[in-house]
Amino acid sequence: MSIAADPVAAAEAKAKSSSFYAGMKVLPKDARNAMFAIYAFCRAVDDIADEEGIDPAVRRADLNQWRIDIAALYNGGDPGRAAFLAPAVQRFGLRQPDFQAVIDGMQMDVDETIVAPDFAKLDLYCDRVASAVGRLSIKAFGMDEGPGDELAHHLGRALQITNILRDLDEDAGIGRLYMAREWLERAGATTHDPVSIVADPALDAAARIGAALAHQHYAEADRIMATRPRGRLVAPRLMSAVYGAILRRMEQVGWATPRTRVKLGKGEMLAIALKKGLLGR
């Protein structure tokens, strides 16, 4: 798959409409560019995973080429499409296994249509597609690997579960269901079929089980950040605050049909940033 001539600039332009951008703007230029490079990489491989109508063998080959390019980036070969990552890798010591883990997560979506995985598989998926991104990001934030990796573990899972609970209808529309099988069974669901489950009254109870777990991860992430570890924490603090608020809003309205996608307005996000003291820091 081709990517933009300047992937970092393209990623920054795309991110301007996201809730992450305020946190990115306060980073020094080199760290900000590293974050947009990471974002560009994630978008490129995610687009491969989500391409409809393309033979899975073609998508696997495309992901494998990214693996080859990432390996070459670290081994002194021709990095191909991964060349734009070189400044961030060199400046911040981004780790090769974390890039490879993100690709592995995307391949999970290519290899099968994920439907009600058991919790162990769901947790692995969250680690690869979200916490691995966090492990890359904490290097750009200047965090030490101990508290940084712990923060990535918890915040990545919190954010991914929140997105899963917000995207239930969209995922069902393409035959996917990322809710853990254990949550559905505890809630009394009698089917794992994505289209059926999004209309099942048991969905609300199952979603609340997932939401409770996400809250635990947000709490752990906030606890780590409250210890004031070394690094620039504005972006992860903002992500935790905004997505935690989205999760609480979803809990207020519930998951019964009909559902509308929950989102926060710019004014609400600004209020959160002001309340948390995240502006100008």
N, C-alpha and C positions, 0 to 999 in steps of 0.2 A: 504494500500500500504506500502511495506517495504521501509525503508530508509537506508542509509549507516550506518555502525557501528559507524563511527565518522562523523556525518553530517557536523560539522563545518569545519573539514579538507577537506572533499570532496567538500564543497562549495567554499573554498578558491582555491582549485586546478582548479575548473571549472571557477572561476572568473578571473584567470590569463590571459585568452585570451580576456577579456572584457575591455571596455573603463573605467570602474569603478575602476579597480584594482590600477591604479596609485594613486587615491585618498584614497584608503583603506590603501595602504602601509605606508602612513605618519601618520596614526593614532596610538596612543599608543596600546599596545598589547591587553589590555582588551577591548578597544573600537573596535578594528579591529575584535576580536573574536566575539563580540556582533553583528557586522554588518554581518559577515559570518553566524552566527546563524540565524539571520533574513532572510538572503538570502536563507539558506537551508530550512527554513519553507516555504517561498514563493514558492520555486521550488517544494516542495513536494505537496502542495495543488494545484498549477497550473498544475502539471502533472495529478492529478486526474481530473481536469476540462477538460483537453485536450485529455484524453484517448479515442481513437476511438474504436468502436466495443465492448465497455463495456456497459452493461445495465445501463441507468441513475439511476435506483434505487440502484444499487451497488455503483455507484459513490456518490450518496447522502448519503448513509450509511457511506461511507469512510470519507466524509467531516464532517458528524455528529460526527464520532468518534474523529476527530481532535477537534471539539468543546468541547467534553467531556474531552479530554486530556488537552486542554488549561484551562478549568475551574478547573480541578483537580490540575493543576500546581499552581493556585492561592488560592485554597481552602484547600491545605494540603493533598490531596488525591494522588493516584498513577497517575502520569502524562503520563504514557505510552510513546508513541512516542515523546511527547513534552518535555521529560526529558532534552534533550540537551539544551533547552532554559533557564533552571533554572538559570545558572550563569549570563546570560545577564539580565534576569528579576530582579534578586536580586541586581546586581551591578548598574544597570541604571534605575530601576523603569519603565520598559516597561509596557504599559497599556494593560490590558486584552481586553477592547473594540476594540482596534486597531487590535489585532490578529483576533478577531471575525469578524471585518469588512472585512478583507482580505478574510476570508472563505466565508462570504456572497457574496463577489464579484465573487468568483469562482463558487458559486452555481448558480449565474445568468447565467453562461455559461452552467451549467449542466441542469438547468430547462427548457431552451429553446435555440434554435439557434437564436442568436441575429442578426436581419436584420433591418437596417435603423431605429434605435430607435428614439423616439422623444428626443429633447435635454435634457430635465429633466432626462430622464432615462440614457442617455449617461453620463451626468455629475455625476449621482449617481454611475454609473459603474466606472468611472475614480476615484472618491473619494475612493471607496472600494479597487480597485486593484492597485492603485498607490499612492494617497495621504495618505491612511492609512499606507502604507509601509513607507512613508516619516515621518509620526507621530511617528512610531517606531524608525526610524533612527535618528531623531533629539535628542532623549534621549541619544543615544550612542554618538552623536556629542557634548553632554554637553550643548545644547541650552536650554534656558528658554522656557516654553510652549507657551507663548504669541507669540513672533516672530517666534518661531520654528514651531508652528502649522500653522501660516500664510504662512511661507515658504513652508511647506509640501503641503498646499492647492494649491498654485500656481505652484510650480515646479512639483508636481505630475501630475497635469493636463497637463502641458506643455509637459512633457515627454511622457505621455500616448497618447496624440493627435498626437505627432510626430511619435510614433510607429504605430498608426492606419494608418496614411497616408503613412508610409513606407511599411506596410504589407498588402496593399489592395489586391494584387493578391493571396498571400498565404491564407488570410482569405476567399476570394471568393472561393478558391479551396475546402474549407470545408463548404461552404454554409453560411459563416458569412459576415456581412457588418456592421461595427461599425460607419460609418459616420452618422451624425445626419440627420434625415428626413428633417428638416428645411433647411439644407445646400443644399441637393439635389433638393428640390423644388425651392429654390431661384435661383439655377443654371439652372433650366429648365429641369431637368431630368424627364423622363416620366415613369420610372420603378424603383423599389427598388430591383429587382432581382440581387443578387450579381454577377452572371456570366455576366449578361447583362450590369450592370452598369459599370463594369471595362472596357468595350469596348465602352461605351457611350461617345461622345465628351463632354457632359456636366460634366463629372467627373472632368476635370481640374479646372473648375470654382468652383465646389463644394469643391474640395480639398483646393483651395486657401482661401475659407471662413474659413475652419477649421484651415489652417495655420495662418491666421491673428489672430484668437483667441489664438492659441498657443503662438504666439509672444507676445500678451498682457500678458499672464501668465509668460513667460520668463522675460519680463520687470519688472513685479511686484516682481518676485523672486529676480532678480538682485537688485532691489531697496531695498528690505529688507536686503539683504546681504551687500549692500553698507553702511548701517547704522552701520555696525560692531557690531552686537549683540554678546553676549557672546557665545562661543562655537567654535568648530573646523570646519571651513567652507570650507576646501580645497575640500572635496568630492562633496558637492552640487555645488560649483562654477565650478568644472570641468565638472560635468554632464550638467549644464546649458550651458557652453561654447561649449562642444562637440555636444550635441544634438541640440543646436541652430544652429550650423554650418551645421549639417545634414539637418535640416529643410530648411535652406537657399539654400543648394545645390539642394534639391528636387524642390524648387521653380524655380531655374534657369533652370533645365532640364524639368520641367513640368510633368504632369501626363497623357499626351497623350500616346497612344500605338505606338510602343512597349515600355515597361518600363523595366528598369533594377534596381535592388535594390541598393539604394544609401548607400554608406558606406565611411568612412574615413580611410585612411591608417595610419599605426603607425607613419610615419613621420609627417603627418598632425596633428595628435593628439598631438604629441610632440611639434610641433610648436604652437599649441593653448595653451598648458600648459606653454610654455616659455613666450608667449605673455601676458598671464594673470598672470604671476609671481607665478605659482602654484607649482613649483618644489622646493623641499628643505624647505618646510614650514609646 
